Amino acid sequence: MQLRSNYTYALVAPTSMGIRITPLDRRPVHTSNLYIMQATSAESNVTNIAASLGMRVKLLTTFVKDSEIALFIKSELRKRNIEFEGPEVPQGGPWGYRHQFNIADSGYGMRGPRVLNDRAGEVGRTLNSKDFDIDRIFGKEGAAILHLSGLIAALSQNTSQFCLDLAKAAKKHDTRVSFDLNYRASFWEGREKELRETFSQIAALSDILIGNEEDFQLALGFEGPEAGGADLDKKIDSFKFMIEKVRKTYPNVSVFATTLRQVLNANEHLWGCIMLHDNKWHVIEPREIPVYDRIGGGDGFVGGLLYAILKGWEPEKWPQFAWATGALVVTVPEDYGQPVDEAQVWNIYKGNARVKR
């Protein structure tokens, strides 16, 4: 994939930052009183791979003004080498704006993970094009890839238009567009027609489309087979069947990708992925991986895929690196990955867990 030659940022992504708290020692939420707190969002998780490996990335977001939580989030992003910009929104009283809270039980063994989302008054829903100099970001500064998530595109009417405006500006300035469909039924309730139209417009502007067969059916309206359930061979076949339809409607898309996951228990998964590029399918056959906390594995996959594309490697390596960065994320209590170097990622792909001294 040909990227523009001059840019300040490898990745730019709009996001709604929040807080994730997780009980210590993988305990259930309802019996815990000690928690680990981190700054979180799906999109910051994606950019974290490239940021950890030395690339410049930027988040476009909003913060609650004079908020200690906002200060915590900014501090965490700086530590993770992630740049950001966005307006400070007055809280507006105790029932006004705030950053979203995510409370997660990682699960253990046959006790599956449970994630509780508290998004009331979420400040990220105010994301608006008028608060950003979009021409400066994509014209003067420049970005190689704009990454959009269906979570942000469906968050509110403001964010839907914001994502569409960003995609149009990106194409104007020869920035590649990555779109992870990330369909969430609760976000779409009562807005199905409106969001279908917006998602279709963004997909038409995209160079990279990520999502499973259900995402393509529910977010873009394609008829297709039922999801393959636990049978990963059926998932591969159904994804290929779906993409052969999708690519006819969106001929500008050059990369389609999805992860493959079968849960054996909370600590053991079968993990694979599949990608189509230039009429060639690349399949990483699912293999068993250990899991500390599964949340963020998909974001790690996307982050690794985009990093590999940004590096200009041959396409065969893109899903390999993405598989390994996804597998890396699930080994840590945070929902994002911070590889120490590329060699660590490639060792994960090769199954080499020997000590490095």
KAKA-V177469 format. One record per pair of residues at least 6 apart in sequence whose C-alpha atoms are under 7 Angstrom apart, sorted by sequence separation. I is the first residue (numbers start at 0). J is the second residue. D is the distance in Angstrom with one decimal. If there is no record, write none. Layout:
i->(I:I)
j->(J:J)
d->(D:D)
This chain:
i->(22:50:63:90:106:152:153:169:215:216:227:246:262:274:275:328:338:346:62:90:105:151:152:169:216:227:261:262:274:328:104:105:226:260:261:273:274:328:22:104:260:261:273:308:327:23:46:103:104:152:166:227:260:272:273:307:22:23:103:259:260:272:22:23:102:103:259:271:21:22:102:213:224:258:259:271:304:307:20:21:101:102:212:258:271:304:20:21:101:147:257:258:270:271:20:100:101:257:269:270:304:19:20:100:256:257:269:270:303:304:18:19:99:100:223:256:269:270:303:18:19:99:255:256:268:269:18:19:198:199:254:255:267:268:301:324:17:18:198:254:255:267:268:300:303:323:16:17:99:254:267:268:300:323:16:17:64:97:98:195:253:266:267:16:57:58:59:60:61:62:63:64:96:97:98:145:178:195:253:266:300:320:323:15:56:57:58:59:60:61:62:63:64:95:96:97:212:265:266:299:300:320:323:14:56:57:58:59:61:62:63:64:96:212:259:299:63:178:211:14:51:177:231:297:50:51:145:176:177:178:179:180:181:212:296:299:319:12:50:124:127:144:145:146:147:148:149:176:177:178:179:180:296:50:124:126:127:137:143:144:145:146:147:148:149:150:175:176:177:178:179:47:125:126:137:142:143:144:145:146:147:148:149:154:182:229:296:63:124:125:128:144:148:149:153:181:295:296:38:63:124:127:138:153:180:281:126:137:166:294:10:182:283:293:299:38:292:299:159:163:166:180:291:292:290:291:292:295:290:291:292:294:295:153:291:14:86:208:274:9:11:12:13:14:15:206:207:9:10:11:12:13:14:15:203:205:206:207:208:209:210:211:272:8:9:10:11:12:13:205:206:207:208:209:210:8:203:206:207:208:209:8:272:271:63:62:61:61:60:61:60:28:27:26:25:25:17:18:19:20:21:25:16:17:18:19:20:21:22:25:17:18:19:20:21:42:15:11:10:7:8:9:10:11:12:6:7:8:9:10:11:12:13:6:7:8:9:10:11:12:6:10:6:14:3:2:111:109:110:108:109:108:107:108:106:107:3:3:2:105:45:49:44:45:48:44:48:45:46:41:45:49:51:52:51:47:48:52:47:48:47:48:44)
j->(28:56:69:96:112:158:159:175:221:222:233:252:268:280:281:334:344:352:69:97:112:158:159:176:223:234:268:269:281:335:112:113:234:268:269:281:282:336:31:113:269:270:282:317:336:33:56:113:114:162:176:237:270:282:283:317:33:34:114:270:271:283:34:35:114:115:271:283:34:35:115:226:237:271:272:284:317:320:34:35:115:116:226:272:285:318:35:36:116:162:272:273:285:286:36:116:117:273:285:286:320:36:37:117:273:274:286:287:320:321:36:37:117:118:241:274:287:288:321:37:38:118:274:275:287:288:38:39:218:219:274:275:287:288:321:344:38:39:219:275:276:288:289:321:324:344:38:39:121:276:289:290:322:345:39:40:87:120:121:218:276:289:290:40:81:82:83:84:85:86:87:88:120:121:122:169:202:219:277:290:324:344:347:40:81:82:83:84:85:86:87:88:89:120:121:122:237:290:291:324:325:345:348:40:82:83:84:85:87:88:89:90:122:238:285:325:90:205:238:42:79:205:259:325:79:80:174:205:206:207:208:209:210:241:325:328:348:42:80:154:157:174:175:176:177:178:179:206:207:208:209:210:326:81:155:157:158:168:174:175:176:177:178:179:180:181:206:207:208:209:210:79:157:158:169:174:175:176:177:178:179:180:181:186:214:261:328:96:157:158:161:177:181:182:186:214:328:329:72:97:158:161:172:187:214:315:161:172:201:329:46:218:319:329:335:75:329:336:197:201:204:218:329:330:329:330:331:334:330:331:332:334:335:194:332:58:130:252:318:54:56:57:58:59:60:251:252:55:56:57:58:59:60:61:249:251:252:253:254:255:256:257:318:55:56:57:58:59:60:252:253:254:255:256:257:56:251:254:255:256:257:57:322:322:122:122:122:123:123:126:126:104:104:104:104:105:98:99:100:101:102:106:98:99:100:101:102:103:104:107:100:101:102:103:104:148:123:142:142:140:141:142:143:144:145:140:141:142:143:144:145:146:147:141:142:143:144:145:146:147:142:146:143:151:143:143:265:264:265:264:265:265:265:266:265:266:173:174:175:292:298:302:298:299:302:299:303:301:302:298:302:306:337:338:338:335:336:340:336:337:337:338:335)
d->(6.3:6.2:6.1:4.8:4.1:5.5:5.8:6.8:6.2:5.9:4.8:7.0:4.6:5.7:6.2:6.5:6.7:6.9:5.8:6.7:4.7:6.2:4.3:7.0:6.6:4.5:5.6:6.5:5.1:5.6:5.3:6.8:6.6:6.7:5.0:5.7:6.5:4.6:6.0:5.0:5.6:6.8:4.4:6.5:6.4:6.0:6.5:5.9:6.2:5.8:6.6:6.9:4.8:6.0:6.2:5.1:5.9:5.5:4.5:5.7:6.3:5.2:4.3:6.6:5.9:6.2:4.7:5.2:5.2:6.3:5.0:6.7:6.2:5.9:5.0:5.3:5.4:6.7:5.8:5.2:5.8:6.4:6.8:4.2:3.9:6.1:5.4:6.7:4.7:6.9:5.8:6.4:4.6:6.6:4.5:6.2:6.2:5.6:5.3:5.4:6.6:5.7:6.5:5.1:5.7:6.7:4.9:6.3:5.8:4.6:6.8:5.3:6.0:6.5:6.0:4.2:4.4:6.6:4.1:5.8:6.2:4.7:5.5:6.4:5.6:6.2:4.7:6.0:6.8:6.0:7.0:5.1:6.7:5.6:6.5:6.2:5.8:5.5:6.6:5.7:6.8:5.9:6.7:4.4:5.5:5.7:7.0:5.3:5.4:4.9:4.9:7.0:5.7:7.0:5.8:6.3:4.8:5.7:5.4:6.0:5.8:5.7:5.6:5.3:6.1:6.3:5.9:6.3:4.9:6.4:5.5:5.2:4.7:5.3:5.8:6.8:7.0:5.9:6.5:4.4:5.6:6.8:5.7:6.5:5.8:4.6:4.5:5.4:5.0:5.3:4.9:4.9:5.0:6.1:5.8:5.4:6.8:6.9:6.1:5.4:4.3:6.8:5.1:6.9:6.1:5.1:6.5:5.8:6.2:6.0:5.9:6.4:5.2:5.3:6.9:4.3:5.8:6.4:6.7:5.8:6.8:5.9:6.8:6.1:7.0:6.8:6.7:4.7:6.1:6.1:6.0:6.2:6.6:6.2:4.5:6.1:6.8:6.5:5.6:5.9:5.6:5.5:6.2:6.0:6.0:5.8:6.1:5.3:4.5:5.1:4.5:5.6:6.6:6.1:5.5:6.1:6.4:6.8:5.2:4.7:4.9:4.6:4.8:4.9:4.6:6.0:6.0:6.3:6.1:6.2:6.0:7.0:6.2:5.4:6.2:6.0:6.2:5.7:6.0:6.0:6.3:6.1:4.8:6.4:5.5:5.8:5.4:6.7:6.8:7.0:5.2:6.9:6.4:6.1:6.0:6.5:6.5:5.7:5.2:6.1:6.3:5.5:6.0:6.7:6.1:6.8:6.8:6.1:6.5:6.9:6.8:6.0:7.0:4.9:6.5:6.3:5.1:6.3:6.9:5.9:6.5:6.9:5.6:6.6:5.3:4.9:6.5:4.4:5.6:6.0:5.8:5.5:5.8:6.7:6.6:6.5:6.6:6.9:6.7:6.3:5.8:6.6:5.6:6.2:5.8:6.2:5.7:5.7:4.8:4.9:5.0:4.4:5.3:6.9:5.5:7.0:4.2:6.2:6.3:5.8:6.6:5.6:6.8:5.0:5.7:6.4:5.8:6.1:5.9:5.8:5.5:4.7:5.0:4.9:5.3:5.2:7.0:6.5:6.0:6.6:5.7:6.8:6.5:6.6:6.7:6.7:6.5:5.7:6.7:6.5:6.7:5.7:5.4:6.8:6.7:5.6:4.9:6.3:6.0:6.4:6.1:6.2:6.6:4.6:4.9:4.5:5.1:5.1:6.7:6.7:5.8:6.0:5.7:6.4:6.2:6.9:4.4:6.5:6.1:5.3:6.3:5.5:6.2:6.5:5.8:6.2:5.4:4.7:4.9:5.0:4.9:4.9:6.8:4.3:6.0:6.5:6.2:5.8:6.2:6.1:5.1:6.9:6.2:6.4:6.0:6.1:5.7:5.4:6.8:5.3:6.2:4.9:5.2:5.8:5.9:6.3:6.3:6.6:6.9:5.2:5.0:6.9:5.9:5.8:5.4:6.7:6.3:6.0:5.9:6.2:4.2:5.6:5.4:7.0:6.3:6.8:6.2:6.1:6.6:6.1:6.7:6.9:4.9)
